[in-house]
Amino acid sequence: AILKRQWGEEMVPPVKSDDEGGKDGGESSSDNIEDRNFNLFDGQVLAFYLVSTLQFIDPFNRRDLTRPELCALDAYLEAYNLGRANVVEAFDEKGVSLSTAGAAAQTS
């Protein structure tokens, strides 16, 4: 419940009803939030890191962050009065993902 409240609906998988489930009618282990691994960061520090580097990747596993995740980060900052980092605005203007960061860093 805390994860959903702080980071938004996109971070919590939907609960499947019995008629939507697999062959046993239950949730798969990947849909159970207790079975998922999360790398939690100080939201304010993460936001300012992402904006200052313009590389929108998870610092722990280097996974590209999605735009909905960045929207949730901006919403988190606003909800807890932690200042405005404008993460989504920076991403939309000049964002670099992991897949383009490597190519941009290469020199000939």
N, CA, C and O of each residue as an XYZ file, in Angstrom:
432
protein
N       0.813     -1.188      0.000
C       0.000      0.000      0.000
C       0.860      1.257      0.000
O       0.524      2.247     -0.650
N       1.981      1.214      0.737
C       2.852      2.389      0.786
C       3.466      2.638     -0.578
O       3.514      3.782     -1.030
N       3.933      1.600     -1.238
C       4.542      1.746     -2.563
C       3.547      2.354     -3.536
O       3.895      3.254     -4.301
N       2.326      1.875     -3.512
C       1.287      2.388     -4.407
C       0.984      3.848     -4.113
O       0.829      4.648     -5.036
N       0.901      4.201     -2.837
C       0.585      5.573     -2.449
C       1.721      6.528     -2.835
O       1.463      7.647     -3.278
N       2.958      6.100     -2.671
C       4.079      6.996     -2.932
C       4.461      7.065     -4.403
O       4.847      8.131     -4.883
N       4.364      5.965     -5.124
C       4.898      5.937     -6.483
C       3.855      5.757     -7.567
O       4.189      5.856     -8.747
N       2.611      5.498     -7.218
C       1.557      5.435     -8.218
C       1.185      4.032     -8.633
O       1.848      3.055     -8.286
N       0.113      3.962     -9.381
C      -0.466      2.694     -9.818
C       0.478      1.869    -10.693
O       0.426      0.639    -10.663
N       1.345      2.534    -11.475
C       2.193      1.822    -12.424
C       3.172      0.884    -11.734
O       3.622     -0.090    -12.338
N       3.510      1.162    -10.479
C       4.500      0.370     -9.769
C       3.914     -0.883     -9.129
O       4.658     -1.781     -8.735
N       2.597     -0.953     -9.023
C       1.958     -2.089     -8.374
C       1.168     -2.868     -9.414
O       0.286     -2.302    -10.060
N       1.460     -4.150     -9.591
C       0.734     -4.926    -10.598
C      -0.725     -5.094    -10.221
O      -1.057     -5.169     -9.039
N      -1.600     -5.153    -11.219
C      -3.019     -5.354    -10.922
C      -3.266     -6.746    -10.344
O      -2.573     -7.706    -10.681
N      -4.255     -6.834     -9.479
C      -4.629     -8.122     -8.912
C      -5.549     -8.811     -9.900
O      -6.539     -8.233    -10.346
N      -5.218    -10.054    -10.240
C      -6.026    -10.800    -11.207
C      -7.184    -11.479    -10.498
O      -7.043    -11.991     -9.388
N      -8.325    -11.471    -11.160
C      -9.455    -12.215    -10.615
C      -9.278    -13.682    -10.979
O      -8.405    -14.017    -11.778
N     -10.096    -14.563    -10.403
C      -9.966    -15.995    -10.644
C     -10.112    -16.348    -12.114
O      -9.439    -17.260    -12.597
N     -10.987    -15.637    -12.845
C     -11.192    -15.975    -14.245
C     -10.061    -15.455    -15.136
O      -9.969    -15.861    -16.294
N      -9.188    -14.558    -14.624
C      -8.062    -14.053    -15.408
C      -6.779    -14.808    -15.115
O      -5.807    -14.679    -15.859
N      -6.756    -15.588    -14.054
C      -5.528    -16.252    -13.623
C      -5.089    -17.329    -14.579
O      -5.737    -17.612    -15.586
N      -3.967    -17.920    -14.229
C      -3.411    -18.989    -15.046
C      -4.201    -20.262    -14.871
O      -5.379    -20.232    -14.513
N      -3.538    -21.404    -15.129
C      -4.243    -22.673    -15.079
C      -4.749    -23.018    -13.687
O      -5.727    -23.753    -13.552
N      -4.084    -22.488    -12.624
C      -4.573    -22.763    -11.284
C      -5.494    -21.670    -10.756
O      -6.001    -21.771     -9.639
N      -5.714    -20.623    -11.557
C      -6.644    -19.574    -11.174
C      -6.071    -18.560    -10.200
O      -6.775    -17.633     -9.798
N      -4.811    -18.709     -9.810
C      -4.225    -17.788     -8.839
C      -3.240    -16.833     -9.488
O      -3.034    -16.845    -10.702
N      -2.641    -16.008     -8.648
C      -1.649    -15.057     -9.143
C      -0.353    -15.788     -9.444
O      -0.011    -16.767     -8.781
N       0.356    -15.312    -10.436
C       1.693    -15.839    -10.651
C       2.609    -15.179     -9.646
O       2.279    -14.119     -9.115
N       3.754    -15.783     -9.374
C       4.642    -15.226     -8.363
C       5.172    -13.861     -8.776
O       5.483    -13.047     -7.907
N       5.287    -13.579    -10.082
C       5.792    -12.281    -10.509
C       4.773    -11.174    -10.283
O       5.144    -10.001    -10.245
N       3.483    -11.523    -10.129
C       2.459    -10.520     -9.885
C       2.282    -10.229     -8.394
O       1.647     -9.239     -8.032
N       2.824    -11.062     -7.543
C       2.682    -10.879     -6.115
C       3.720     -9.864     -5.663
O       4.920    -10.110     -5.783
N       3.277     -8.737     -5.150
C       4.198     -7.648     -4.802
C       5.194     -8.068     -3.730
O       6.314     -7.556     -3.703
N       4.818     -8.980     -2.852
C       5.745     -9.435     -1.823
C       6.922    -10.208     -2.421
O       7.984    -10.292     -1.804
N       6.742    -10.768     -3.609
C       7.806    -11.543     -4.252
C       8.688    -10.700     -5.166
O       9.692    -11.192     -5.682
N       8.325     -9.438     -5.373
C       9.098     -8.583     -6.272
C      10.239     -7.917     -5.523
O      10.117     -7.608     -4.338
N      11.347     -7.696     -6.216
C      12.470     -6.973     -5.645
C      12.397     -5.517     -6.070
O      12.181     -5.211     -7.242
N      12.578     -4.630     -5.116
C      12.576     -3.207     -5.400
C      13.871     -2.608     -4.888
O      14.385     -3.007     -3.843
N      14.388     -1.657     -5.625
C      15.537     -0.887     -5.189
C      15.004      0.491     -4.841
O      14.689      1.288     -5.726
N      14.905      0.765     -3.558
C      14.326      2.025     -3.121
C      15.433      3.037     -2.850
O      16.461      2.711     -2.255
N      15.206      4.255     -3.292
C      16.170      5.326     -3.138
C      15.491      6.506     -2.460
O      14.263      6.590     -2.432
N      16.278      7.405     -1.921
C      15.762      8.682     -1.457
C      15.251      9.397     -2.706
O      16.033      9.708     -3.604
N      13.959      9.656     -2.770
C      13.351     10.212     -3.971
C      13.922     11.542     -4.396
O      14.095     11.795     -5.588
N      14.219     12.403     -3.425
C      14.753     13.717     -3.743
C      16.169     13.602     -4.328
O      16.488     14.251     -5.324
N      16.990     12.793     -3.716
C      18.355     12.599     -4.219
C      18.328     11.967     -5.607
O      19.063     12.389     -6.500
N      17.483     10.962     -5.785
C      17.376     10.305     -7.085
C      16.929     11.290     -8.160
O      17.500     11.316     -9.250
N      15.933     12.086     -7.869
C      15.420     13.048     -8.852
C      16.499     14.030     -9.284
O      16.675     14.271    -10.478
N      17.213     14.592     -8.338
C      18.236     15.570     -8.681
C      19.435     14.918     -9.369
O      20.090     15.557    -10.192
N      19.731     13.667     -9.050
C      20.779     12.927     -9.748
C      20.389     12.724    -11.219
O      21.193     12.963    -12.119
N      19.163     12.285    -11.447
C      18.711     12.026    -12.816
C      18.748     13.300    -13.652
O      19.198     13.285    -14.798
N      18.276     14.396    -13.076
C      18.230     15.660    -13.809
C      19.648     16.200    -14.055
O      19.932     16.725    -15.131
N      20.519     16.074    -13.078
C      21.871     16.627    -13.241
C      22.701     15.837    -14.242
O      23.545     16.412    -14.930
N      22.477     14.530    -14.335
C      23.249     13.711    -15.284
C      22.549     13.567    -16.625
O      23.181     13.232    -17.627
N      21.243     13.818    -16.645
C      20.411     13.608    -17.840
C      20.511     12.181    -18.355
O      20.403     11.936    -19.557
N      20.717     11.253    -17.449
C      20.702      9.825    -17.778
C      19.653      9.176    -16.893
O      19.836      9.042    -15.683
N      18.566      8.780    -17.505
C      17.395      8.318    -16.766
C      17.401      6.798    -16.666
O      16.603      6.098    -17.289
N      18.338      6.324    -15.855
C      18.533      4.898    -15.648
C      18.578      4.613    -14.156
O      18.993      5.457    -13.362
N      18.145      3.414    -13.782
C      18.173      2.990    -12.390
C      19.640      2.870    -11.975
O      20.379      2.097    -12.585
N      20.083      3.611    -10.955
C      21.494      3.568    -10.577
C      21.950      2.203    -10.065
O      23.145      1.906    -10.089
N      21.029      1.379     -9.609
C      21.393      0.076     -9.064
C      21.637     -0.960    -10.155
O      22.646     -1.664    -10.130
N      20.714     -1.056    -11.115
C      20.832     -2.116    -12.116
C      20.957     -1.599    -13.548
O      20.988     -2.393    -14.488
N      21.030     -0.281    -13.725
C      21.220      0.377    -15.025
C      20.067      0.153    -15.993
O      20.241      0.297    -17.203
N      18.895     -0.198    -15.478
C      17.702     -0.383    -16.303
C      17.146      0.975    -16.692
O      17.112      1.891    -15.870
N      16.709      1.113    -17.943
C      16.056      2.352    -18.364
C      14.811      2.579    -17.515
O      14.006      1.667    -17.326
N      14.655      3.791    -17.009
C      13.443      4.146    -16.285
C      12.378      4.559    -17.289
O      12.681      5.174    -18.312
N      11.154      4.225    -16.996
C      10.061      4.547    -17.900
C       9.522      5.938    -17.589
O       9.710      6.457    -16.489
N       8.855      6.529    -18.563
C       8.261      7.850    -18.348
C       7.240      7.826    -17.209
O       7.221      8.763    -16.411
N       6.379      6.784    -17.092
C       5.461      6.738    -15.943
C       6.202      6.699    -14.600
O       5.722      7.273    -13.623
N       7.346      6.040    -14.536
C       8.126      6.032    -13.299
C       8.642      7.435    -12.977
O       8.657      7.850    -11.818
N       9.061      8.154    -14.009
C       9.554      9.511    -13.803
C       8.419     10.451    -13.401
O       8.616     11.345    -12.578
N       7.240     10.254    -13.976
C       6.056     11.036    -13.565
C       5.745     10.772    -12.095
O       5.417     11.693    -11.347
N       5.851      9.509    -11.686
C       5.600      9.155    -10.295
C       6.636      9.800     -9.374
O       6.310     10.197     -8.256
N       7.869      9.904     -9.834
C       8.908     10.544     -9.037
C       8.607     12.031     -8.851
O       8.734     12.551     -7.742
N       8.213     12.712     -9.913
C       7.816     14.120     -9.787
C       6.624     14.271     -8.835
O       6.593     15.191     -8.018
N       5.651     13.371     -8.942
C       4.470     13.423     -8.073
C       4.858     13.176     -6.617
O       4.306     13.798     -5.710
N       5.798     12.276     -6.397
C       6.287     11.993     -5.044
C       6.913     13.241     -4.431
O       6.635     13.579     -3.280
N       7.752     13.921     -5.196
C       8.395     15.139     -4.698
C       7.350     16.190     -4.318
O       7.458     16.849     -3.283
N       6.345     16.329     -5.170
C       5.291     17.312     -4.902
C       4.467     16.919     -3.679
O       4.150     17.764     -2.842
N       4.124     15.649     -3.578
C       3.280     15.187     -2.470
C       3.950     15.378     -1.115
O       3.276     15.633     -0.118
N       5.265     15.257     -1.077
C       5.984     15.358      0.185
C       6.745     16.690      0.326
O       7.628     16.825      1.173
N       6.386     17.664     -0.519
C       6.980     19.009     -0.452
C       8.510     18.962     -0.445
O       9.161     19.593      0.389
N       9.066     18.205     -1.387
C      10.520     18.040     -1.467
C      11.151     18.875     -2.570
O      12.288     18.620     -2.967
N      10.439     19.851     -3.059
C      10.967     20.692     -4.126
C      10.578     20.161     -5.492
O       9.998     19.082     -5.614
N      10.901     20.928     -6.508
C      10.573     20.531     -7.872
C      11.860     20.247     -8.617
O      12.737     21.106     -8.710
N      11.970     19.045     -9.146
C      13.140     18.682     -9.945
C      12.808     18.700    -11.435
O      13.712     18.755    -12.268
N      11.516     18.654    -11.778
C      11.079     18.611    -13.179
C      11.748     17.476    -13.942
O      12.303     17.675    -15.023
N      11.685     16.300    -13.368
C      12.332     15.128    -13.948
C      11.751     14.812    -15.321
O      12.500     14.563    -16.266
N      10.436     14.818    -15.439
C       9.796     14.490    -16.721
C      10.147     15.532    -17.777
O      10.402     15.187    -18.931
N      10.161     16.791    -17.391
C      10.518     17.852    -18.332
C      11.951     17.659    -18.845
O      12.202     17.791    -20.042
N      12.871     17.351    -17.958
C      14.259     17.108    -18.358
C      14.354     15.883    -19.268
O      15.096     15.894    -20.251
N      13.606     14.835    -18.943
C      13.595     13.621    -19.757
C      13.071     13.908    -21.156
O      13.652     13.473    -22.150
N      11.961     14.650    -21.224
C      11.351     14.950    -22.520
C      12.252     15.820    -23.387
O      12.256     15.682    -24.610
N      13.014     16.714    -22.765
C      13.862     17.622    -23.528
C      15.189     17.010    -23.945
O      15.585     17.121    -25.105
N      15.877     16.370    -23.017
C      17.235     15.919    -23.323
C      17.586     14.587    -22.703
O      18.767     14.277    -22.544
N      16.611     13.802    -22.354
C      16.875     12.571    -21.637
C      17.692     11.565    -22.423
O      17.551     11.437    -23.640
N      18.544     10.859    -21.709
C      19.361      9.809    -22.296
C      19.065      8.532    -21.531
O      19.108      8.516    -20.301
N      18.770      7.482    -22.241
C      18.555      6.199    -21.604
C      19.844      5.391    -21.700
O      20.796      5.804    -22.363
N      19.872      4.259    -21.047
C      21.051      3.392    -21.064
C      21.438      3.025    -22.486
O      22.621      3.008    -22.827
N      20.446      2.732    -23.317
C      20.736      2.284    -24.677
C      21.397      3.380    -25.503
O      22.165      3.070    -26.414
N      21.123      4.657    -25.215
C      21.776      5.720    -25.963
C      22.968      6.298    -25.234
O      23.810      6.950    -25.851
N      23.061      6.069    -23.910
C      24.186      6.611    -23.147
C      25.496      5.992    -23.609
O      26.503      6.690    -23.725
N      25.495      4.699    -23.872
C      26.719      4.041    -24.307
C      27.195      4.544    -25.645
O      28.392      4.757    -25.837
N      26.284      4.737    -26.573
C      26.658      5.215    -27.902
C      27.143      6.654    -27.842
O      28.063      7.023    -28.572
N      26.540      7.476    -26.982
C      26.929      8.881    -26.875
C      28.306      9.039    -26.249
O      29.019     10.003    -26.531
N      28.678      8.085    -25.394
C      29.937      8.189    -24.695
C      31.118      7.685    -25.533
O      32.272      7.916    -25.170
N      30.850      7.020    -26.618
C      31.921      6.450    -27.437
C      32.607      7.519    -28.252
O      31.962      8.423    -28.784
N      33.896      7.414    -28.344
C      34.666      8.356    -29.179
C      35.360      7.585    -30.276
O      35.596      6.383    -30.157
N      35.684      8.283    -31.339
C      36.340      7.578    -32.444
C      37.812      7.889    -32.477
O      38.530      7.384    -33.341
